Amino acid sequence: MKLFWKLFCSMVSVSILACAVGGFVLIDGQFRAALEQEMEVLRGENDMLRYALFMEAEGRVLSGREELARLAQGMSPTTGGHTISFRISAATGEELGGNHCMPPDLNPSPLISGLLENQRCWMLRQVAEGAYYLHGASAVSLQDETVYLENCRYVSPLFAQRAGLYRSFTGVMLALIAGAAVLSFILARAILLPLDRLSAVARIMAAGELSRRVPVTGDDELGLLFEDFNAMAERLEEQMAQLTDAARREKDFTASFAHEIKTPLTSIIGYADLLLSRENTPEQVRDRAGYIFREGRRLEALSGKLMELIVLGRRDFPLRPAAMGAFLERMGSVLRPALEEAGIQFTVEAEEAPVWLEPDLMETACLNLLDNARKATPEGGTIVLTGQAKEDGYLIQVSDTGRGIPAEELSRITEPFYMVDKSRARAQGGAGLGLALCRDIVELHGGTLDFESVPGQGTTASIHLRGGDRA
């Protein structure tokens, strides 16, 4: 059973029970009070009869029961214009006298049995269907004989009145039940409506929209529950965002690392191919083996630094001064075999100037730009790597005569996973993360990365770094 129906049935049941018990207690209390009042009148009438009997018997000698019967017949007590019904009975239950108003079915035996002198007792008697009497008796000693003075009051109207009240109350109860059902339905809906909103928000959040919250409209228990739910939802959203961000960074790292190892591997494979496919002088063997060794070591160091940069979000890599002329010449030599094999003319024009940087990461950024230029430049094209000392820093530029980038794409090329020519990039093994990584590395050095391009003529990528003193 749903909570709504449980609450509805509970409210209706409690209302019915409260009204039924309250009505019963009220009607029964009223009946008992009226019956008790009739009992007091009965006692008073019995006392009056005793007094009248003693007054009639005073100074007279009762020679027999016939004399007692004549004495009783001479009594005609009334109260409030009402003649009191009475009779005088012997211990055997034999009627000795009275005014003959007592019901004949009102047997005195159950009442006077065991009644001692000067004692009184009363009993509610039903002598016929719907005929109720209050029957009272008292033991009276008259000239060495104990007789019993009985009187009664007709109380059937009290029972009829109570039955009528019960019938009326039954009709009222039916109306109350209908009203309680309508009111309980409204109250149950009003109470559970906030819970319905909470359930709806919970379902929306379960579907993945964790930003939804439950409006708090009061400071009662439901309001506190909603505040706690919203606090839990906010914490859950934060944790999910952290998990999502961690998963994204791990995915970015995997894709970036797979992308970044291609450049050093290209150099390693190129120089290894030169060693295997050509006759090499001892100096050439030493130089080319040195390139392979240095690129292998750089690849080893680069994996850890990319992990810290992308996954852990580290931004405090130690910087050290580097001579930019030699730095750029060394990078040019890494890609030169691959560029020459592709039929691309490549030149390096770098001015010497000290710049504070993290060499492995900055080399990754520059090699990314060179590798993108290689992919965009057809055979017979030109790529130029330049380095110029400026008053406010050092400018590194990679210029190519490739296919260029449309103007509307320039503002988005550094977004993660964004590729200008998706089909060509995928064919060449691209993932769209190279330029995003370049941007992060340049920003890590406090520099800027800009692009200028003319479709069909070429592209120039510019890295502006601070130079000279670190401060």
Stockholm file with secondary structure:
# STOCKHOLM 1.0

chainA/1-471         MKLFWKLFCSMVSVSILACAVGGFVLIDGQFRAALEQEMEVLRGENDMLRYALFMEAEGRVLSGREELARLAQGMSPTTGGHTISFRISAATGEELGGNHCMPPDLNPSPLISGLLENQRCWMLRQVAEGAYYLHGASAVSLQDETVYLENCRYVSPLFAQRAGLYRSFTGVMLALIAGAAVLSFILARAILLPLDRLSAVARIMAAGELSRRVPVTGDDELGLLFEDFNAMAERLEEQMAQLTDAARREKDFTASFAHEIKTPLTSIIGYADLLLSRENTPEQVRDRAGYIFREGRRLEALSGKLMELIVLGRRDFPLRPAAMGAFLERMGSVLRPALEEAGIQFTVEAEEAPVWLEPDLMETACLNLLDNARKATPEGGTIVLTGQAKEDGYLIQVSDTGRGIPAEELSRITEPFYMVDKSRARAQGGAGLGLALCRDIVELHGGTLDFESVPGQGTTASIHLRGGDRA
#=GR chainA/1-471 SS CCHHHHHHHHHHHHHHHHHHHHHHHHHHHHHHHHHHHHHHHHHHHHHHHHHHHHHHHTTCCCCSHHHHHHHHHTCCCEETTEECEEEEECTTSCEEEECSCSCTTCCSHHHHTTCCTTCEEEEEEEEETTEEEEEEEEEEEETTEEEEEEEEEECHHHHHHHHHHHHHHHHHHHHHHHHHHHHHHHHHHHHHHHHHHHHHHHHHHHTTCTTCCCCCCCSSHHHHHHHHHHHHHHHHHHHHHHHHHHHHHHHHHHHHHHHHTHHHHHHHHHHHHHHHHSCCCHHHHHHHHHHHHHHHHHHHHHHHHHIIIIISCCCCCCCEEEEHHHHHHHHHHHHHHHHHHTTCEEEEEECCCEEEECHHHHHHHHHHHHHHHHHHSCTTCEEEEEEEEETTEEEEEEEECSCCCCHHHHTTTTSTTCCSSHHHHHHTTCCSCHHHHHHHHHHHTTCEEEEEEETTTEEEEEEEECCSSCC
#=GC SS_cons         CCHHHHHHHHHHHHHHHHHHHHHHHHHHHHHHHHHHHHHHHHHHHHHHHHHHHHHHHTTCCCCSHHHHHHHHHTCCCEETTEECEEEEECTTSCEEEECSCSCTTCCSHHHHTTCCTTCEEEEEEEEETTEEEEEEEEEEEETTEEEEEEEEEECHHHHHHHHHHHHHHHHHHHHHHHHHHHHHHHHHHHHHHHHHHHHHHHHHHHTTCTTCCCCCCCSSHHHHHHHHHHHHHHHHHHHHHHHHHHHHHHHHHHHHHHHHTHHHHHHHHHHHHHHHHSCCCHHHHHHHHHHHHHHHHHHHHHHHHHIIIIISCCCCCCCEEEEHHHHHHHHHHHHHHHHHHTTCEEEEEECCCEEEECHHHHHHHHHHHHHHHHHHSCTTCEEEEEEEEETTEEEEEEEECSCCCCHHHHTTTTSTTCCSSHHHHHHTTCCSCHHHHHHHHHHHTTCEEEEEEETTTEEEEEEEECCSSCC
//
